Structures are given as structure tokens and as C-alpha cells.
Amino acid sequence: MSDHNAEHGSFLVERLIDAPPAQVYAAFATAEGKARWFSAPQTEVLARAFDFRVGGHERLHCRWQEGAHRNRPAVRTTDFRAQYLDIVPQRRIVYVYEMYLEELKISVSLVTVEFRPHEGCTRLIITEQGVFLNGYQDEGAREEGTNGLVDQLAASLPAKDQRIHSREITLTRMLAAPRELVFRAWTDPEHLARWFGPAGFTVPQCQLDARVGGKWRLTMRANDELAAMIGRDHPAGGEYLEVERPSRLVFTNNALDAAGNVTLEGLTTVTFEDIGGRTRMTLRTRATGAGELVTAMLAGMEQGWSESLLKLGRAVAGGGPTGTL
């Protein structure tokens, strides 16, 4: 029996999620991320399809445990069929979907999902505007179900100590030295050891092979004051990806623990431009890692590199055309 009347309804769910927008968005925008939370309790997934792009379709076909569906205890299957209409990465997703109970279409809805950054967290706003068909009485079940899904979404996100954090900075310095000398300061182990690392650090061990595929590794050693707070030795290393002497270097730079395990992954590009016998040096570096220690490391990233480059400028200052460090 069908009822050709249509009933309209809308609701808004707003929640502060303790995770950055990139991670919350990924929970909607990736098949793996969405599969972790997007299904109702007491259901078995019969079919799932996911094509996340404008014009792409999504489907979730489920079997319910007997009597588990709130509004229709006799219902055994539901079928969610959606199409994406608008996608702004990490900002907004708009889609339309149909919902079926068994073979009966019960609703058509337009949904907008917004991701707003808020003090390191995400203000998630879901607005649904729907029409209920064929005599289906929603009685608030759709809003209740959406709130439950948001609870599952929040629970599916990595714990704070497992969340991925990243930061990218770009620094430019004009150095009073020819670029051949500045380039050598980056690619000779003895020279690199004289300036690398923030204020309060020395480099007692440094090895490098400045060619494509070559490796580098060094240990930064903190002075007594810093060692009391963060530990004495801080190893780092990586691989050279591009070496264009004397104009460009690209290399990975990873922070390591005492066992040599990577705790923070980095990628750095340094360019050297000759400006009338001086050198304009531009450093662009990006670092990525997980955990509370990584958060602190990223917070001090710009200061650390700035102090290193200050030491580099002092090391090369006054070196003539064939200068020495």
C-alpha cells in the first residue's frame, strides 16, 4: 500500500570534533575512512560502493537484525543511494540521496556537510533537507540516526597520540658569500657540522654522500641546559633526491630516535641564486609525524631552522670567491 502524499522536514546537526579538518574530511572523502563509521548498528553490510567525485555515486545496502529498525521493525533491508553534487576539499560536501526500505522509496534528501576549523578542532555542520514519501513517518529517526553516525565518526578517528600532523615553512636569506661556498656548506660533512642545528646544539657526528641516492646522517647534541629538558642527542638523516651543483638540493630529512626509527618525516628543497657575488638562498621544508612530541617539534620548526640559518650565515660570511668556512 502506498501513500502519494509528501512530507517535508529538515534538521541540522552541529558538533565540535577533536581532530583537524583534514582528518575529519578524510573520514568522508576516502573509502577506507568512511567504511569505519558509515553504517548503522545492528546491520550487516550487503553492498558498498564509493566514488567520491562530483557526479560520483555512493551506495550502502544493509540487512537489519530482526526488529532492530526503529520505525519499521519488520524491515529487513535498507538501501542508501547517493550522488555527489559539490565538493570543496576540507570545506564542504553537498550530495543528494534516496533511501529505500526493502524496495520502497521512503525519502529523497539534500545534504550539506561543512568543515570549519576551530582551535585545532573541527566544527562539523550537517544540514539535511528532505521529503518523506509513500506514507513514511520519520518521527525524528533520521536526525537521531545522523547524530549516532557522528558519534561513530568521532570514535573512528585516530587517538591524539596517533594523529598525523604536518607543517611547511619557507625561509629566504641573503648571504654575504658566493653560492659555490654556500652550496659547499650544505654538501661537505665537515662544513655542515659547523652550523647545522638550532642554537644550543653542536654536531659531533656527521656523514654524508651528496649525490642522488646518497645518504646523510648526523647527531645534534644539546648543551646541558637543553639536555635537561629534551635529552642530549638528537639524530637525523635522509637521502638526496636532487643535486644540481651549485643551484639546488632536494633531500629527505628525518628525525630519528636512538634506535634509528623515524619519528618525524621531512622533505627539504634548498635553492641558491647568485646575486652579484652574494647568495639568495631559499629553503622550503615540510615535516610530518604523529604524537604529542611531534606537535612540539613542529611548533618549534621555524625557530629551529631560523637559528640554523643564522649560524650558516655567520659561518660563510667573509669567504671570498674561493672562500673557506
C-alpha positions in Angstrom: 0.0 0.0 0.0 1.4 3.4 -0.9 0.5 6.9 0.1 1.3 9.6 -2.6 1.5 12.4 0.0 4.9 14.0 0.6 6.0 15.4 4.0 9.0 17.8 4.2 11.4 18.1 7.0 14.9 19.4 7.8 17.4 19.3 10.6 20.9 20.5 11.5 23.5 18.6 13.4 26.5 20.6 14.7 29.3 19.0 16.6 32.8 20.0 17.7 35.2 17.1 16.7 38.5 16.9 18.4 40.5 16.5 15.2 41.8 18.9 12.5 39.6 19.4 9.4 41.9 17.4 7.1 41.3 14.2 9.2 37.5 14.7 9.6 37.2 15.4 5.9 39.2 12.3 5.1 36.6 10.3 7.1 34.0 11.4 4.5 36.2 11.5 1.4 38.0 8.2 1.4 36.5 4.7 1.1 38.6 3.4 3.9 37.8 6.3 6.2 34.0 6.2 5.6 33.7 2.4 5.9 34.9 2.8 9.5 31.8 4.6 10.7 29.1 4.9 8.0 26.7 2.1 8.8 24.0 1.7 11.4 24.5 -0.6 14.5 22.7 -4.0 14.3 23.2 -4.1 10.5 25.2 -6.3 8.1 26.6 -4.6 5.0 25.4 -6.4 1.9 26.9 -4.0 -0.7 29.0 -0.8 -0.5 30.1 1.4 -3.4 32.0 4.7 -3.2 33.0 7.0 -6.0 34.0 10.3 -4.3 33.9 13.0 -7.0 31.4 15.5 -8.4 28.9 13.3 -10.2 30.1 10.2 -8.5 27.8 7.8 -6.7 27.8 6.1 -3.3 25.7 3.1 -2.1 25.2 1.3 1.2 22.9 -1.7 1.2 22.3 -3.2 4.6 20.4 -6.0 6.3 19.0 -5.3 9.7 18.7 -7.6 12.6 15.1 -8.7 13.1 13.1 -5.9 14.9 16.1 -3.5 15.0 14.8 -0.8 12.7 13.1 1.8 14.9 10.2 2.8 12.7 9.6 -0.4 10.8 10.6 -3.4 12.9 9.6 -5.8 10.1 12.1 -4.2 7.7 14.9 -6.4 6.8 17.0 -4.3 4.3 17.7 -0.6 3.7 19.4 0.9 0.7 21.2 4.3 0.7 21.9 5.6 -2.9 23.7 9.0 -3.2 25.2 11.3 -5.8 27.8 14.0 -5.1 26.9 17.4 -6.4 29.6 19.7 -5.0 33.0 19.1 -3.3 35.3 21.7 -1.8 38.2 19.8 -0.2 38.3 20.3 3.6 35.4 22.8 3.4 32.2 21.4 2.0 30.5 18.4 0.6 27.0 18.5 -1.0 25.1 15.4 -2.1 21.6 14.1 -2.7 20.4 10.7 -1.7 17.5 8.4 -1.8 16.6 5.9 0.9 14.8 2.6 0.4 13.2 0.2 2.9 13.1 -3.1 1.1 12.0 -1.9 -2.4 10.0 1.1 -1.2 11.5 4.6 -1.7 10.8 6.4 1.6 12.8 9.7 1.1 14.9 12.0 -1.0 17.3 14.4 0.8 19.8 17.1 0.0 22.7 17.1 2.5 25.4 19.7 3.1 28.4 18.8 5.2 30.7 21.7 6.3 34.1 21.5 8.0 35.1 24.6 9.9 38.4 24.9 11.7 38.2 25.9 15.3 41.3 26.0 17.6 42.8 22.8 16.2 39.5 21.0 16.1 36.7 20.8 13.5 33.2 22.3 13.8 31.2 19.8 11.8 27.9 21.0 10.5 25.5 18.7 8.7 22.3 20.2 7.2 19.7 17.8 5.7 16.6 18.9 3.8 14.3 16.0 2.9 11.0 14.9 1.6 9.4 11.7 3.0 7.4 9.6 0.6 4.9 6.9 0.4 3.4 7.4 3.8 6.7 7.0 5.7 6.6 8.7 9.1 10.1 9.7 10.2 9.3 11.0 13.7 12.8 12.3 14.2 14.5 9.0 13.4 16.7 10.5 10.6 18.1 13.2 12.9 18.7 10.7 15.7 20.4 8.3 13.3 22.7 11.1 11.9 23.7 12.0 15.5 24.6 8.4 16.1 26.7 8.3 12.9 28.5 11.4 14.0 29.3 9.7 17.3 30.7 6.7 15.3 32.7 9.1 13.1 34.3 10.7 16.1 35.1 7.4 17.7 36.7 6.1 14.4 39.3 8.9 14.3 42.8 8.1 15.5 43.7 8.8 19.1 45.6 12.0 19.7 48.9 10.3 20.1 48.4 8.6 16.7 47.1 11.6 14.7 49.2 12.8 11.8 50.4 16.4 12.0 52.3 18.3 9.4 53.8 21.8 8.8 55.5 23.5 5.9 57.7 26.6 6.1 59.7 28.7 3.6 62.6 30.8 4.6 64.7 33.1 2.4 68.1 34.5 3.4 70.6 36.8 1.6 74.1 35.6 2.5 77.3 37.5 2.1 79.1 34.7 0.3 79.3 33.2 -3.2 76.9 30.5 -3.9 79.6 27.9 -4.5 80.7 28.4 -1.0 77.2 28.3 0.4 76.4 25.2 -1.6 79.6 23.5 -0.2 78.5 24.4 3.3 75.5 22.1 2.8 77.3 19.3 1.0 80.6 18.9 2.8 80.3 17.0 6.1 82.9 19.0 8.0 81.4 22.2 6.9 77.8 21.1 7.6 78.7 20.1 11.1 79.9 23.6 11.9 76.5 25.3 11.6 73.7 22.7 11.4 71.2 22.7 14.2 69.4 25.3 16.4 71.1 27.5 19.0 72.5 25.4 21.8 73.3 22.4 19.7 76.6 21.1 18.2 77.1 18.3 15.7 79.8 15.9 16.8 79.0 13.3 14.2 78.2 14.0 10.5 78.4 11.8 7.5 77.0 12.5 4.0 77.3 11.5 0.4 75.9 14.4 -1.6 74.8 12.7 -4.8 71.4 11.5 -6.0 70.6 8.4 -3.9 73.4 9.2 -1.4 72.6 9.2 2.3 73.3 11.6 5.1 73.2 11.2 8.9 74.3 13.4 11.8 73.7 13.8 15.5 72.8 17.1 17.1 74.0 17.3 20.7 72.2 19.6 23.1 74.0 21.7 25.7 73.5 21.0 29.4 70.5 23.4 29.8 68.6 22.0 26.8 69.6 18.4 27.6 67.9 18.6 31.0 64.6 19.4 29.2 64.7 17.4 25.9 67.6 14.9 26.1 71.2 15.1 25.0 71.5 13.5 21.5 69.1 14.0 18.6 70.0 12.0 15.4 68.7 12.9 12.0 69.3 11.6 8.5 67.9 11.2 5.0 68.6 10.7 1.3 69.5 13.1 -1.5 66.8 13.2 -4.2 68.2 16.0 -6.4 71.7 17.5 -6.5 72.3 20.3 -9.0 75.6 21.9 -8.1 75.6 24.8 -7.1 72.0 25.8 -7.6 69.6 23.2 -6.0 69.3 20.5 -3.4 66.4 18.3 -2.6 66.6 15.7 0.2 64.6 13.9 2.8 65.4 14.9 6.4 64.0 12.7 9.1 64.3 13.0 12.9 65.3 9.7 14.4 65.1 8.0 17.8 68.1 6.3 19.4 67.3 3.1 17.6 67.2 4.8 14.2 63.4 4.7 13.8 61.9 7.7 12.1 59.9 10.0 14.4 59.3 12.9 12.0 59.5 12.7 8.2 60.7 15.7 6.3 61.3 16.9 2.7 63.5 19.9 2.1 64.3 21.9 -1.0 67.1 24.5 -1.0 67.9 26.8 -3.9 70.9 29.0 -4.3 70.8 32.1 -6.6 73.9 34.2 -7.4 73.2 37.9 -6.7 76.4 39.8 -7.7 78.7 37.6 -5.6 76.2 37.1 -2.8 73.7 34.3 -2.5 70.0 34.4 -2.2 69.1 31.1 -0.5 65.5 29.8 -0.2 64.7 26.8 1.9 61.3 25.1 1.7 60.7 22.3 4.1 57.8 20.1 5.1 57.6 17.8 8.1 55.0 15.2 9.0 54.6 12.9 12.0 52.3 11.6 14.8 52.2 12.1 18.5 52.4 14.8 21.1 56.2 15.1 20.8 55.8 15.7 17.1 53.3 18.6 17.8 56.0 20.3 19.9 58.7 19.7 17.3 56.5 21.2 14.6 55.7 24.2 16.8 59.5 25.0 17.1 60.2 24.2 13.4 60.6 27.7 12.1 62.6 28.9 15.1 64.9 25.9 14.8 65.6 26.4 11.1 66.0 30.2 11.5 68.6 29.7 14.2 70.4 27.1 12.0 70.5 29.5 9.0 71.8 32.3 11.3 74.7 30.1 12.2 75.2 29.3 8.5 75.3 33.0 7.6 78.0 33.6 10.2 80.0 30.6 9.0 80.2 31.7 5.4 80.4 35.5 5.9 83.6 37.0 4.5 84.5 34.0 2.4 85.8 35.4 -0.9 85.4 33.9 -4.4 87.3 30.7 -3.3 86.3 31.2 0.4 86.6 28.9 3.3 84.4 28.2 6.2 
